Amino acid sequence: MNVVTVVIPAYNSQDTIRRAIDSCRDIERCRILVVDDGSTDATATVARDAGAEVIAQSNAGASHARRNGISHSSTDFIALLDADDELIPDGVTESVRMLQSDPDLCVVGGRVIGVDPNGREHLLERHYRAVSTEDLLLTGFGPWPPAAAVMRRSAFDRAARLSIPSLDTRYAEDYEMIIRLSMVGRVGMHDQPATRYRLYAGKSSHAPTRAIADKEAIRKHYASATGIRANLMSFQEIKGAAYTRAARTAWANGRKTSAVTWILRSIMVAPKILPGKLLKRISRPAPSRE
């Protein structure tokens, strides 16, 4: 009997989906479920050939694909894996073990190995000592990408039924998910690496202003609903952070001229940041969220 379902939303991912599926094979009693989000390439065929179950849907985005996959699961625990990332079985197993041993835990996350565009791997810094609703709203970003964690299916269902309505955002849906989970149970952590995460490759890297604006909309929504006072970003701060993110992405992908352009734009909206300090910021290793 399966214990954990790995849900993989996939859109035009024929070049990476087999690697993602293969990374799940050594997870004990694991069901691998790929949700083909209206791909126009051979994603579904490659996924089936690799041994995964495939559900097809019209293109609706990763968040809808994740929810669709979860709705088709029947296991106690769920892991969410993007089609260009990989799970690390020992880390996933430790998350499941902790959930099985403590019914008050609703989700457990491990460490993240970041993979740069040039293939270099490094253990990403952890920015949380503990994760609570207040911590999440005050800090303003999630503790890990979705694949680093395993969640309890019953907790996901309880979180979906909260009286606070969820927001239908295009970006930062994983941030909202962890906020809602933190409202129905405890969030646990361990030090085993649980995922290899492709940096500067996610959809938020291509639309940083919208991604950060959606994240701030989520913060505002839940801060208002819970009475937690969060220091929200102004529109100017959102733009400055987005331009810095765009500069970091361009720099990591070897587009140095483009990175400099984004640096100059960032300085225009945040003139107190010196160019040298900003350059140092974008060229250092990435944090554990995109």
BELNORTA-V919233 format. One record per backbone hydrogen bond with DSSP energy under -0.5 kcal/mol. NH is the residue of the N-H (numbers start at 1). CO is the residue of the C=O. Records with the same first field share a line. If there is no record, write none. Layout:
NH=CO + CO
//
This chain:
3=29
4=29
5=77
6=31
7=5 + 79
8=6 + 33
9=7
10=35
16=13
17=13
20=16
21=17
22=18
23=19
24=21
25=22
27=24
28=26
30=27
31=4
33=6 + 31
34=32 + 53
35=8
36=34 + 55
37=10 + 35
38=36 + 57
46=42
47=43
48=44
49=45
50=46
51=48
52=47
53=32
55=34
57=36
65=61
66=62
67=63
68=64
69=65
70=66
71=67
72=68 + 69
73=70
77=3
78=151
79=5
80=146 + 149
81=7 + 79
83=9
85=82
86=196
88=194
89=87
91=88 + 193
92=88
93=89
94=90
95=91
96=92
97=93
98=94
99=95
100=96
101=97
102=98
105=102
106=186
107=186
108=150
109=188
110=148
111=192
113=195
114=112 + 122
115=197
116=114 + 120
119=116
122=114
124=112
132=130
136=132
137=133
138=134
139=135
140=136
148=145
149=146
150=108
151=78
152=106
153=76
156=152
157=153
158=154
159=155
160=156
161=157
162=159
165=163
169=167
176=172
177=173
178=174
179=175
180=176
181=177
182=178
183=179 + 180
184=181
185=181
186=104
187=131
188=107 + 186
190=109
194=111
195=111
196=86
197=113 + 195
198=196
199=115 + 197
201=198
205=202
206=202 + 203
207=203
211=207
212=208
213=209
214=210
215=211
216=212
217=213
218=214
219=215
220=216
221=217
222=218
223=219
224=220
225=221
226=222
227=223
228=223
230=228
232=230
238=234
239=235
240=236
241=237
242=238
243=239
244=240
245=241
246=242
247=243
248=244
249=245
250=246
251=247
252=248
253=249
254=251
255=250
256=254
259=255
260=256
261=257
262=258
263=259
264=260
265=261
266=262
267=263
268=264
269=265
270=266
273=270
274=272
278=274
279=275
280=276
281=277
282=278
283=279
284=280 + 281
//
